[in-house]
Amino acid sequence: MIEKLKKFKKQILFGADLLLINLALIVSFMLRFDANWLQYFNFYYLLLISVIGILALYFLKVYNKIWKYVSITELKIIIQASLLINLLFTVIVFLGGIPLARSIVVINFFIQVCFLGGIRFAFRISKNYYINYLNSNQNKDNVLMVGAGDAAEAIIRETDKYPLKKEIIGLVDDDPHKHGLEIHNRKVLGDRYAIPGIIESYDIKEVIIAIPSVRGKVIKEIYNLSNQEGVKVSILPALDEILTKNVSLSQIREVRVEDLLGRDQVDLNIEDICSYLKDKTVLVTGGGGSIGSELCRQIARFEPQQLLILDIYENNTYFLELELKEKYPALEIVPIIASIRDQAKLKQIFIKHRPDVVFHAAAHKHVPLMESNPREAVKNNILGTEKVARAADEFGTERFVLISTDKAVNPTNVMGATKRVAEMLIQAVNKESQTKFMAVRFGNVLGSHGSVIPLFKKQIKAGGPVTVTHEEVERYFMTIPEASQLVIEAGALGQGGEVFLLDMGQPVKIIDLARDLIELSGLEVGEDIEIEITGLRPGEKMYEELLTEKEDNLATEHERIFKAQLEKIDTELLYQNIDKLKKLIELSNSAAIIKCLVKLVGTYEPNRDFADSKVIDLQEQRMNDRG
């Protein structure tokens, strides 16, 4: 029976509205003329106001609303409808010469609003009482909300709509002026340092961190205060993760290691970025990878005319294309499956699309694999970069941004050495080109393909052990969105020839990262899962660096982007050695390739286990020359 009624709910509500519109008019006469109201009443009024009511309610699309979610917005529509009905009613009665007391129109307007709005709010109130009744008959977990702002208010309001197995019993906030105040009958019980005591006093089973505008060390501290046995800690994502302005329960997720990294949100100079990306054709090489795909997501926000996603792997590119088309239907997205080593294909792409901006993220980045495959590292990271850079120069690209790495500083591995040569190459090309070439150097990104986080998660899922190369190994870390946003910002700052450094904050010990991940998985180190020390891998450093001893950093307009003051490049020598590398690749001579890289990069010190005696002699001779 109820289901049948639901099918005709619009018709039922429409009939109720007509009845209430007529009843409102009758009540208006009764209030105005008391017992003598029939002497002044004309039944023609009911026919007239019914016809006007039908037209007005239809015109204002009153029945396109879901009235169980009625709010102030819907009340405004009811007021508009009542105003229109009474205005038309007055005009027609006046033109028809029918006598009517003017006060009737005013009284009728207010009664109509009360009747039409009242029935809708009554329905919502009865629904809320029903939900509260269901809630009161459930065994629910007590929840504490951290943050007493708009996000917390939205979450509490949403939990009150549905019968959930959660009961938000209170909030905490560091603003002392909010202490003791209430949001929807939930009291602010203190600041973050009161969390452990509140958990114990109220038997809290979940803590929800609802401060999307705050990141960094604050989140880490709140997590540590909340992370007790039997307590789940959840978080509302940062503002840049929330795609719409509306905060909802569905956006709450488990705390990730990225949240505990201690990184603050990036402030972008939107005006500068828009000026070089809006309505432009932008090419991202390696666009299906971790950094490349996030670059595409961030670039799409700034309304380019066309986004070219170039990658050699079709699966990642395909799914990224689907994602971006859904979010940005007006953006022209062109997926291109190609290799940056294919010069002929690159030329075709540049002739057809004429990209205004190029972000070059395609590279081999896995350190141990490149140690045993130096030929492939050179082909991709150096010669591939040269091909893309030459195409950008030839076809008038405005800006070219190379994605580099902190491993290019005093490299101890092939990957780092090849990325340093790539930096040198774009500096050299910049001297002879109208295109503005620049590089951006940063450390590890959390969660990227081949990084330590996915490996640790896989090991934890398998029951351990979690393998760490050394107790003291430290690395700089950024989140993928943060790194991508700063790369785009650096692209706006560059005037050509710069190597930018991103503020990486404090280095993080890998063993601490492993412990955090184990704890986030609800396990304990030493009891549930062991951490095993395996020893440094080939080409791996104990500590990463962002500058060499001869380099210095200069401030830029952005507080988290710096410019490296680099040594001058001998362009002729650079091109000679790159030509030599091309010949050595044909011979597949790994030792000779490494020897050539040592000549090219003055600070490159290859791993002795992987270098032949001639390379080691050259390295020692170079050190003697310095001494």
Stockholm file with secondary structure:
# STOCKHOLM 1.0

chainA/1-627         MIEKLKKFKKQILFGADLLLINLALIVSFMLRFDANWLQYFNFYYLLLISVIGILALYFLKVYNKIWKYVSITELKIIIQASLLINLLFTVIVFLGGIPLARSIVVINFFIQVCFLGGIRFAFRISKNYYINYLNSNQNKDNVLMVGAGDAAEAIIRETDKYPLKKEIIGLVDDDPHKHGLEIHNRKVLGDRYAIPGIIESYDIKEVIIAIPSVRGKVIKEIYNLSNQEGVKVSILPALDEILTKNVSLSQIREVRVEDLLGRDQVDLNIEDICSYLKDKTVLVTGGGGSIGSELCRQIARFEPQQLLILDIYENNTYFLELELKEKYPALEIVPIIASIRDQAKLKQIFIKHRPDVVFHAAAHKHVPLMESNPREAVKNNILGTEKVARAADEFGTERFVLISTDKAVNPTNVMGATKRVAEMLIQAVNKESQTKFMAVRFGNVLGSHGSVIPLFKKQIKAGGPVTVTHEEVERYFMTIPEASQLVIEAGALGQGGEVFLLDMGQPVKIIDLARDLIELSGLEVGEDIEIEITGLRPGEKMYEELLTEKEDNLATEHERIFKAQLEKIDTELLYQNIDKLKKLIELSNSAAIIKCLVKLVGTYEPNRDFADSKVIDLQEQRMNDRG
#=GR chainA/1-627 SS CHHHHHHTHHHHHHHHHHHHHHHHHHHHHHHHHGGGHHHHCCTHHHHHHHHHHHHHHHHTTGGGSCGGGCCHHHHHHHHHHHHHHHHHHHHHHHHTTCCCCHHHHHHHHHHHHHHHHHHHHHHHHHHHHHHHHHHHTSCCEEEEEECCSHHHHHHHHHHTTSCCSEEEEEEECSCGGGTTCEETTEEECCCGGGHHHHHHHHTEEEEEECCTTCCTHHHHHHHHHHCCTTCEEEECCCTTTCSSSCCCGGGCEECCGGGGSCCCCCCCCHHHHHHHHTTCEEEEETTTSHHHHHHHHHHHTTCCSEEEEEESCHHHHHHHHHHHHHHCTTSEEEEEECCTTCHHHHHHHHHHHCCSEEEECCCCCCHHHHHSCHHHHIIIIIIIHHHHHHHHHHTTCSEEEEEEEGGGSSCCSHHHHHHHHHHHHHHHHHHTCSSEEEEEEECEEETCTTSHHHHHHHHHHTTCCEEESCTTCEECEEEHHHHHHHHHHHHHHCCSSCEEEECCCSCEEHHHHHHHHHHHTTCCBTTTBCEEECCCCTTCCSSCCSSCTTCEEEECSSTTEEEEECCCCCHHHHHHHHHHHHHHHHHTCHHHHHHHHHHHCTTCCCCGGGSCHHHHHHHHHHHHHHC
#=GC SS_cons         CHHHHHHTHHHHHHHHHHHHHHHHHHHHHHHHHGGGHHHHCCTHHHHHHHHHHHHHHHHTTGGGSCGGGCCHHHHHHHHHHHHHHHHHHHHHHHHTTCCCCHHHHHHHHHHHHHHHHHHHHHHHHHHHHHHHHHHHTSCCEEEEEECCSHHHHHHHHHHTTSCCSEEEEEEECSCGGGTTCEETTEEECCCGGGHHHHHHHHTEEEEEECCTTCCTHHHHHHHHHHCCTTCEEEECCCTTTCSSSCCCGGGCEECCGGGGSCCCCCCCCHHHHHHHHTTCEEEEETTTSHHHHHHHHHHHTTCCSEEEEEESCHHHHHHHHHHHHHHCTTSEEEEEECCTTCHHHHHHHHHHHCCSEEEECCCCCCHHHHHSCHHHHIIIIIIIHHHHHHHHHHTTCSEEEEEEEGGGSSCCSHHHHHHHHHHHHHHHHHHTCSSEEEEEEECEEETCTTSHHHHHHHHHHTTCCEEESCTTCEECEEEHHHHHHHHHHHHHHCCSSCEEEECCCSCEEHHHHHHHHHHHTTCCBTTTBCEEECCCCTTCCSSCCSSCTTCEEEECSSTTEEEEECCCCCHHHHHHHHHHHHHHHHHTCHHHHHHHHHHHCTTCCCCGGGSCHHHHHHHHHHHHHHC
//
